[in-house]
Amino acid sequence: QVQVVESGGGLVQAGGSLRLSCVASGSIASFNRMGWYRQTPEKARELVAAISSGGTTNYADSVKGRFAISRDNAKNTVYLQMNSLKPEDTAVYYCNAYRYSADYWGQGTQVTVAS
């Protein structure tokens, strides 16, 4: 069973930064794609950023230029660096690992951006 664990959420002032981390059991290099999603009570879960096994990245338009996803295969960790945070970035952030048509999710980490 694959386990995915996020960390790094918290409370930050608007304009500040946070870095989220996601550790997956086994080798993350074996996953076709890893990504970060977010969800609020008002909105469905949405893709924030993703990175393929080959290193290709894609971002939601709302975070382009502010967020950066990266991976460290040696540490089995994927990061989401979030800069210039806005109150509308407030959400529960989930890490996703995708492999062989199967999705694995973490429990989520809360990010709250105060105005």
KOLMARLUM-329975 format. One record per residue (C-alpha): residue number from 1; residue in one letter; x, y, z. Coordinates in steps of 0.001 Angstrom, whole numbers. Example, Ala and Ser with C-alpha at 12.3 -4.5 7.8 and 13.67 -1.06 7.14 Angstrom:
<sites>
+-----+---+---------+---------+---------+
|   k | r |    east |   north |      up |
+-----+---+---------+---------+---------+
|   1 | a |   12300 |   -4500 |    7800 |
|   2 | s |   13670 |   -1060 |    7140 |
+-----+---+---------+---------+---------+
</sites>
This chain:
<sites>
+-----+---+---------+---------+---------+
|   k | r |    east |   north |      up |
+-----+---+---------+---------+---------+
|   1 | q |       0 |       0 |       0 |
|   2 | v |    1384 |    3363 |   -1022 |
|   3 | q |    1438 |    6013 |    1673 |
|   4 | v |    1577 |    9705 |     887 |
|   5 | v |    2235 |   12216 |    3665 |
|   6 | e |    2167 |   15998 |    3374 |
|   7 | s |    3670 |   18559 |    5711 |
|   8 | g |    4498 |   22240 |    5824 |
|   9 | g |    1123 |   23917 |    5967 |
|  10 | g |     278 |   26696 |    8369 |
|  11 | l |    -812 |   30275 |    8813 |
|  12 | v |     979 |   33009 |    6874 |
|  13 | q |     347 |   36670 |    6095 |
|  14 | a |    -543 |   37717 |    2571 |
|  15 | g |    2611 |   38154 |     530 |
|  16 | g |    4446 |   35529 |    2537 |
|  17 | s |    5819 |   32138 |    1584 |
|  18 | l |    5429 |   28512 |    2574 |
|  19 | r |    6983 |   25306 |    1349 |
|  20 | l |    4957 |   22114 |    1357 |
|  21 | s |    6595 |   18713 |    1328 |
|  22 | c |    5199 |   15364 |     243 |
|  23 | v |    6848 |   12062 |    1007 |
|  24 | a |    5652 |    8910 |    -728 |
|  25 | s |    6519 |    5388 |     331 |
|  26 | g |    8740 |    3632 |   -2157 |
|  27 | s |   10530 |    5439 |   -4932 |
|  28 | i |    8784 |    8524 |   -6284 |
|  29 | a |   10663 |    7949 |   -9507 |
|  30 | s |    8261 |    5050 |  -10091 |
|  31 | f |    5262 |    7368 |  -10231 |
|  32 | n |    4223 |    8704 |  -13615 |
|  33 | r |    3186 |   11980 |  -12087 |
|  34 | m |    3038 |   13678 |   -8717 |
|  35 | g |     991 |   16719 |   -8013 |
|  36 | w |    -511 |   19117 |   -5548 |
|  37 | y |   -4226 |   19812 |   -5401 |
|  38 | r |   -6250 |   22060 |   -3154 |
|  39 | q |   -9813 |   22168 |   -1921 |
|  40 | t |  -12042 |   24534 |      13 |
|  41 | p |  -15570 |   24005 |    1364 |
|  42 | e |  -16862 |   26168 |   -1501 |
|  43 | k |  -14898 |   24668 |   -4364 |
|  44 | a |  -14124 |   21243 |   -5754 |
|  45 | r |  -10619 |   19887 |   -5548 |
|  46 | e |   -8441 |   21491 |   -8193 |
|  47 | l |   -5002 |   20876 |   -9583 |
|  48 | v |   -2416 |   23385 |   -8412 |
|  49 | a |     784 |   21953 |   -9880 |
|  50 | a |    2112 |   18659 |  -11179 |
|  51 | i |    5432 |   17194 |  -12208 |
|  52 | s |    5973 |   14159 |  -14399 |
|  53 | s |    8581 |   11472 |  -13944 |
|  54 | g |   10517 |   13216 |  -16696 |
|  55 | g |   10401 |   16550 |  -14906 |
|  56 | t |    7737 |   18273 |  -16987 |
|  57 | t |    5698 |   20656 |  -14886 |
|  58 | n |    2319 |   22283 |  -15260 |
|  59 | y |     508 |   24833 |  -13132 |
|  60 | a |   -2925 |   26266 |  -12620 |
|  61 | d |   -3156 |   29716 |  -14178 |
|  62 | s |   -3898 |   31215 |  -10768 |
|  63 | v |    -506 |   30185 |   -9364 |
|  64 | k |    1800 |   30587 |  -12361 |
|  65 | g |    4788 |   32717 |  -11484 |
|  66 | r |    4173 |   32342 |   -7741 |
|  67 | f |    4355 |   28594 |   -7038 |
|  68 | a |    7026 |   26104 |   -8037 |
|  69 | i |    6888 |   22322 |   -7859 |
|  70 | s |   10031 |   20242 |   -7652 |
|  71 | r |   11083 |   16724 |   -6780 |
|  72 | d |   14038 |   15152 |   -5030 |
|  73 | n |   14066 |   11495 |   -5997 |
|  74 | a |   16854 |   10693 |   -3549 |
|  75 | k |   14616 |   11863 |    -693 |
|  76 | n |   11369 |   10512 |   -2202 |
|  77 | t |    9983 |   13998 |   -1714 |
|  78 | v |    8040 |   16456 |   -3828 |
|  79 | y |    7944 |   20108 |   -2833 |
|  80 | l |    5616 |   22981 |   -3514 |
|  81 | q |    7236 |   26347 |   -2955 |
|  82 | m |    4526 |   28961 |   -2581 |
|  83 | n |    5472 |   32635 |   -2787 |
|  84 | s |    3452 |   35843 |   -2834 |
|  85 | l |     602 |   34051 |   -1138 |
|  86 | k |   -2893 |   35503 |   -1363 |
|  87 | p |   -5949 |   34979 |     849 |
|  88 | e |   -7571 |   33090 |   -2028 |
|  89 | d |   -4802 |   30483 |   -1759 |
|  90 | t |   -6312 |   29405 |    1550 |
|  91 | a |   -7275 |   25751 |    1252 |
|  92 | v |   -6425 |   22227 |    2255 |
|  93 | y |   -3569 |   21101 |      36 |
|  94 | y |   -3343 |   17464 |    -981 |
|  95 | c |    -444 |   15573 |   -2498 |
|  96 | n |   -1238 |   13076 |   -5231 |
|  97 | a |     874 |   10279 |   -6627 |
|  98 | y |    -226 |    8642 |   -9862 |
|  99 | r |    1011 |    5322 |  -11202 |
| 100 | y |    -479 |    2651 |  -13461 |
| 101 | s |   -3938 |    4260 |  -13477 |
| 102 | a |   -4035 |    4433 |   -9688 |
| 103 | d |   -4193 |    7591 |   -7611 |
| 104 | y |   -2800 |    7816 |   -4110 |
| 105 | w |   -3668 |   10720 |   -1837 |
| 106 | g |   -2301 |   12158 |    1345 |
| 107 | q |   -4432 |   13344 |    4227 |
| 108 | g |   -3996 |   17015 |    3348 |
| 109 | t |   -2368 |   19980 |    5026 |
| 110 | q |   -4112 |   23262 |    5798 |
| 111 | v |   -2758 |   26491 |    4354 |
| 112 | t |   -4311 |   29696 |    5655 |
| 113 | v |   -3325 |   33081 |    4255 |
| 114 | a |   -4389 |   36034 |    6371 |
| 115 | s |   -5116 |   39383 |    4729 |
+-----+---+---------+---------+---------+
</sites>
